[in-house]
Amino acid sequence: MTPVALSRWQGSKRWLVAGYSHTLPSPSPRGRAFDCFAGSIVVAIHWLKLGYRVVIGDTNARLIWTLRNLKTRAEDVIAVLATIAAAYQASPDQRADFYARRAHLNRLDPSDVGASALFLFILRAGFNGIYRENLAAACNTPWGDPLLQGPRAATRTCGFAKDLVQADDLRAIAALLARADIRLGDFEQTTADARRGDVLFADAPYAGEPGKKAAFTSYSKGGFSPRDRKRLAAWLRMLDARGVRFTAT
């Protein structure tokens, strides 16, 4: 069975695809489906499985290059990830191993196959499946499953994903991505050519409120501010005037 997502990912819309996929618009026979805040690509995979032409967009360079490398070099990514996973699982101190590999990821060019493998490793071995970056665009995802935190955690196996490679899932995703147009950029850039007959799903990061605890907005450099929310709303109104149908969270 083809997987429904690239990873667990913070804010993943698995529930939407599983129970409410009828709420997502379908493109015309010649139209395309745009997923412009790709994340775990749940909605993109759903549309690809239905046979639609899909445009995947995001500002996160590591995510986009991982998708591009899976599309064109899946076996290379899998091989490197398998080597990383084997070394990690054999390590006597998985916590230290995780942070060393995270530091290495931050030194690599996002287009590198090794960076894609490390990005997937971080998603599998990091805390609760989240991915986040600081203002310098450095990954700062913490290590480990929350159930395994504690004084003895450093010598225990991070347990939510026993198979840190999931090679068959990655191959299935790669086969679907062969039909996808994968774009790096802001939502206005990646959907600039959307036209009548196309559809769009906009699952923007949550925007925090002034004076309140920050919402989760920092899975890529710069986050997503209330001003960005207003900009997105204006952009969706413009796309609506073009005849593009959309669903937004």
Summary of the structure (lengths in Angstrom):
residues: 249
radius of gyration: 18.3
end to end distance: 27.5
largest distance: 58.5
contacts: 787
relative contact order: 0.18
helix: 47%
strand: 11%
